[in-house]
Amino acid sequence: MTHSLPPRDPQQRFTSHQELAWLLNGLLQPAVRQQFWLFLFDAEHRLRDPIIPFEGLPADPHEVHETSDMGRVPFATVLLQRIAWVSEVAKAASMVGVWERPGPERFTATDLRWAQSIAHGAGETAGVPRVRSLFVLHDTGLRLIAPDDYI
């Protein structure tokens, strides 16, 4: 799946959660499937390309998967390694993650498990940029997942 950005100022900086929510609301539609969106930013908080949706994620980030390059590891580890690779190529300093899933605004246990796995795993996985924010994209919009929600 490809995603094209609307016209934007490549020098525009997104420094707050509110500015990030504004950006994401302009790029994403209400949820249609379960997937994880990766948004990368440079050291000056400017959005970098590419924007990547990761589809086919299991409900449990700790579900073990066989990979050709890492062997049998939790799926969250696979996702974080792929994020590290893309981030290096894009020269990203930070990232924003959006967990897309149909349903109500209220956080689900799956939402919070994935947020915790991404936030904690990013700090432990070499090459993964700093996690600036995590959001849930649901049936009617976007909601910030604060660290207090998943700790």
Secondary structure, 3 states (H helix, E strand, C coil): CCCCCCCCCCCCECCCHHHHHHHHHHHCCCCCCCEEEEEEECCCCEEEEEEEEEECCCCCCCCEEEECCCEEEEHHHHHHHHHHHHHHHHCCCEEEEEEECCCCCCCCHHHHHHHHHHHHHHHHCCCCCEEEEEEEEECCEEEEECHHHHC
